[in-house]
Amino acid sequence: MKFTRGLKDGLPIALGYVSVAFAYAVQAVNQGFPFWFPILVSATNFTGTGQFVGTNLIAAGANLGILFATLLVINIRYTLMSFALAQKLEDGFPLWKRAIVAFGVTDENFAVAIRQPHKLTFPYLLGLMSCSFCGWLGGTALGAGMSELLELLLTGGAHVYYEMLMSALSIALYAMFVAIVLPPSREDVHILLLVLLSVAASCVFYFVPVLANLPAGLNIILCSIACTAVIAALFPHKEEEKNETAEGGGQ
């Protein structure tokens, strides 16, 4: 799998990231941060939810302990994704390559990479993740640069239009998730069942008062583990014997 293939697969993700990163930068500047702050955060972090929440906590004056604990809970789901991707990496993946790939693990990159039928190569992952990262960083820079114009619109009495614009930008990420999930759901009934079960579990965590009070990152992890465990138990995947083909050819 080549670098150019990764770039091609990462382009739709990059386009979706531009609008969300744009909204993040505008929000950060409107909270009083200098224009370079969201750009610096996006250059050193690659987590949309984590950046939104982290920036809000810093703006609210939260201490480092609260900031660390909150972001740990929100981003710990990437550990589960990294474990899954590690099973699909080609042989001979040194530590420095794994470190680079680990930085680029996001929900969308994971969803695209895990669907690949072949072993994941470093050039492919580098193309996929660098393309989407450029979209995220570019969207942040664009939002920071245009924040002054939006601020003028806001102070000029166009608050309702400002809110509508932010709402439209934020929904782009959810639309991208739908575009990623729908094709495999139509091809595999097990994936479709997993999606429906995940939707039901998310509704439970949203409407049940006790569960609704859990941190956002924690409920995502619990939903993911519970739903995948149920599907895995009901429809276990039988791995093919590695020596089956070799034995058949020798007979």
N, C-alpha and C positions, 0 to 999 in steps of 0.2 A: 504494500500500500504506500503510495507516493505522497510527497509533500503537497503537490498540486491537488491531489484528491482531497486532502485535508482542508486546503483553502476553499475548495468548492463546497464541501459540506459545512464549513464554518461561516460562509457568507450569509446565509439566511439568519443565523444566530447573531452575527455582527450587526445586521440591519435592525434586528429586533432590539438589540442592546442600546443602539444609538438613542432611541427615544426615551428609554428608561434612565439611562445615564444622564441625558439632558435634563430630565426632571429632577434627578438627584442633585446635580450641580446648581440648578436654579434655587432649589430649596435651601441648600447649604449657604449660598450667597445671601439669600433673603434672611437667614438666621444671623447674619452679621459676620460671617467668615469672609476673609479676603478671597478673591477669585482663584488664587493659586491653591487654596486649601483643598477643595474637592478634586482638583487635578492631581495633587500629590497623593491623596487618599486612594484614588482610582489607580494610580500608577503602582502603588505598593500593596493594594488589596484588590481582590477580584471576587467580591461577594456583594451582590446588590442589597439584599435584606440587611446584611451586617453593616454595610456602609450607611444605609438610611438610619438604622437604629443607633449605631455608634455615633454618628454625627448629631443626632437628636439628644443623646445622652450628654455629649460634650457641651452642647449648647445649653443644656439644663443645669450644667455644673456638677454632674455626677463624678464621684471619685474613681480612681483607677480600679479599685476592687470590684465595684459594681459594673464598670465598663468591661473588665476582663471576664467576669462570670457570665454576663449577658451574652457577649459575643461568642463565648465558648459554647453555650447552650444552642445558640442559633446556628453556628457553623459546624457543630460536631457531626451533623449528618453527612458531611463530606468525607468523614472517615469511613462510613459504610460504603459510599460510592467508590472510594479508593480501593477498598478491599475487593469489590466486585471487578473493577478494572484491572487489578493486579493479576486476576486469574486469566485475563485475555491478552496480557502482554507477551510479545515474542520472547524467545530465550535470549539470554545475554543482555539484560537491561541493567546497566550499572547504576549505582546510587545517584550519581549526578544527573542522569537522565530522569530517574524517578522523581528527583526533587523538582526538576523543571516541569514535569507533567503534573505533579501534585499541585503546583501553583495554579494551573489552568483548569482544575476540576471544578466545574459548576454544574448546576442541575441540567442545563441544556446541553453542554458539552458531553456530560455523562450519558444523557439519553441518546445522543447521536452515536457516540463511540460504542456503547454497549450493544447496539443493534448490528454492528458490523459482523458479517459471517466469518471473517478470517481473524487471525491473530493481529493484534494492534502493534504497528511498528512505530518507532520514535519519529521518523519523518512525517507520518500521517498525523499523529497526535500533535506534533509541533505546528503543522499547518492548520489543523482544526482550532487549536487553542490560541495560537497567535492571531489568527484572523478575527476570532470573536473578541479577543482582548483589545485589538485595535479599534473595533467597533465601540467597545465600552469606554476606552480612554478617549477616543475621538468624540463620542457623544458628550462626555463630561466636559471636555475642553470647549465644545460648541455651546453647551449650556452655560458654562461660566462666562464665556465671552458675550452671550446675548442676555445675561441676567439683568444688566443695566436697562436694556430696552423694556424688558418685562416689568421691571420695577417702576419704570415711567408709566407703563400702562396701568399698573396697580394703583399708583398714587394719583393717576388721572381719573379715578372713579370707575375703571373697568374691572373691578374686582371679580364680578361674575364671569367675565370672559377668561380671566386668568385661571379661576378655579376649573372652568370647563376645559381649558387647554391642558392643565395638569392631570385632570381625570382621563383625558384621551391619551395622553402619553403613557400613563401608568398602566392602562389596560393592554398595551401592546405586548407586554411580557406574558400575560395570560393567554393571549391569542396565539403566541408562538408555542406555548406549551400544548395547546390544543392541536396545532398543526403537527407537532412531533408525535403526539400520542395516538391520533386517529388512524394513520396508515397501518401501524402494527396491530392495532385493535381490530381492524377489519380483516387482517390476515390470520390472526390467531385468537381463537375463542378464549383461551386461558388469559391472555393479556386483557381482553375485553372484560372478563370477569374480575380481574384484578383492579381495573380502572373503576368499575362500578362499585366494588367493595370499598375502594379507597374513597370514593365520593361519599358513600354512606357513612364510613368511619369519620370523615372530616365533618359531616353534618352533626354527628353525635358529639364530637369534640367542640363544636361551635354552639350547639343549643343546650347541652347539659351543663348546668351552672358550675358544678365542681370541676369538670374537665375544661370548661372554657377559661378558667382562671389560670391554667397552666401556661408557662412561657411558650411563645410561638415556636421556637426551635424544638422544644421538648415534645410538643404534640405532633409535630411532623415526624419526629423519630419514632414515637410510639405507634403512630398510624402506619408508618412504613414497615416496621418490624412485625406488627400484628397482622397486617393484610398479606404481606408476602409469606409469612409463616402459615397462614390459613391456606393460601393457594398452593404452597409447596407441599403441605400435608395432604390436600385433596388430590392434587395432580403431580405426583413426584416425577421428576425428570430422570429417565434411565439413561445413564451414560453408556455409550458403545464401548465394547471391549477393545482396547488398543491393539491386541494381538489377533483379533478376529480376522481382519483382512489378510494379515501375514500367514495365518494358519490356513486360510482358505486357498491362498495362492500356492502353498506348498503341497497341497493334497493333489 
